Amino acid sequence: MAHMPASSPLPDTYEFSADPDRIDVGRVHHLLAEHAYWAEGRTLEAQRAIVDASRNYGLYTRPDGEQIAYARAVTDGVTFAWLADVIVEPAHRGRRLGHALVDGILEDLDPLGLKRIVLKASAAGRPLYERAGWTPLEGPDDWMELRSR
């Protein structure tokens, strides 16, 4: 999958990282629990398991290294990835940091040659992703799901 060049340069006061050792799981859990409807009720224990099973990414402030954004990719590493839990601390929003985070993730995933990367965008996030080149799922009628009971 060819990735378009990064369109959202990261301001010098922030740093992107794909280093899993830098993820502050407690901070990520707090961000998601407080600011993400889709993570409502997620426990810290569940968040730890999610981090362990995903490729994790963060944005950090310079020079102190505070984590202010998070996202993860669930992938087989060959054909498919699901981008999930994209979140930016509210105090840092409005600076195109979400765009820069996603651009960094796509750049990191590019060498894998994935055929498809999907995400479930909220109504508020949809226009942001569309402006970055994301399109509605091709053939959504072909997709099925099995939800827990």
N, C-alpha and C positions, 0 to 999 in steps of 0.2 A: 504494500500500500504506500503510495508516494505521499509524503507529507508536504503540505504547502509551507513555504518559509514562514518563520515566526512573524506574525503581524503585530504582536504586542510585546515590545521590548520591556524588560523588567527594570524599573527604576533602580539606581545605584544603591538605594537604601534598603533593598531587599535582595534575598538570595534564594534561588531555586535549588532543591536537592532531591535526589532519588535515593539517598542513603537511608536504608531502613533503620539504622541505629540512631538517626537523629529524630525519629518520630516520637513525640511526646504523647503517649497514648492517653494519659489523663487529660491533657489539654484538648486533644482531638475529641475525646468523649464529651467533654464539657461543651465544646463548640457545637457538636452535632445535637446533643441533648437540649441545649438552650436555643438553637437557631435553625434546626432542620426538622420539619414536620415528619419527614420520612424515617427519622431515627428515633422518634418518640418511643420511650419505654426501653430502649436499648441499654443493656447493663454494661458496666465497665468490663466485666468478664467477657461478655460477647464482643465488645470492641477489641479487646486484646486478641481474641480468636480471629476476628476479621482482619486485623492488622497482620497477624501471623500467616494468614492464607492469601494475602494480596501483595501486589507490587504497590508500594506506598510512596507518596510524594508530598513535599511540603514547601511552603515559602516561609522564610525566616527574615527577621529584621536584622540589619547590620548596624552596629557591630555586636549587639548583645545576643543574637541568635534565638530570640523568642519566636516560637512557631505561631504564625498568624493565618495560615491557610493549609488545607489538606485536601487530598483526593487520592483515590486508589484505582487500580486496574486489576480486574480478575481476568486471567488469560490462560490459555493453554500454551502460549508462547510460540505458536506456529501459525494458526489461522484466525483466531478470534480473541477479542477482548471486550470487556464491559467496563466502561468508565463509570465510577460511582462515588458518592459522598463528596462531591466537589463543594467546598465551603471556604469562605473567607471571613475572618473576624469582622463583625460589623463596623468597628472603628477604622478599618483599613479599606472598606469598600469604596467604589467610585474612582479607583485609580487604575482600572483595567488589570488588576492583579489576577482575577479569575481567568481572564484570557491568557495572561502570561503563564499561569500555572498549567492550563490545558495545553498550550503550545509546548511547554517543556516536557509534559508527559508524552505528547505525540512524537516529539523529537526522540525521546528515550525509547519509545516503542517501535519507531521506524525501522531500525535494523532487523527486527523480527520478521518483517515482511508480511504482517497480518493482512488478511483479506477483508476483514470487517471489524470495525470498532463501533459499538453501540452505546447509547446512554439513554436514560429516561429523564427528560428535561421537564422541570416544573413549568407552569404557565409563565412565570416571571423570567425564567432562564431561557426559554425557547428562542426569543428574538436574539439574544446574545449569541447562542450557538449557531443560529441560522446566518447571522452576519459573518461568522467565522467559517462558513462553508458547510456546516452540517445540514443534512437533508432528512426529511421524514423517512422512516424505515421503508425500504423497497419490499413490496410483497408482504405487508403486515398480515394478510390473511393466511399466509403460509406458517406463521409463528403460532405456537400454542404454549400454554403454561399449565403447570400443576401447582396449585397453592396448598400450603399445609392446612389441615382441617382443624 
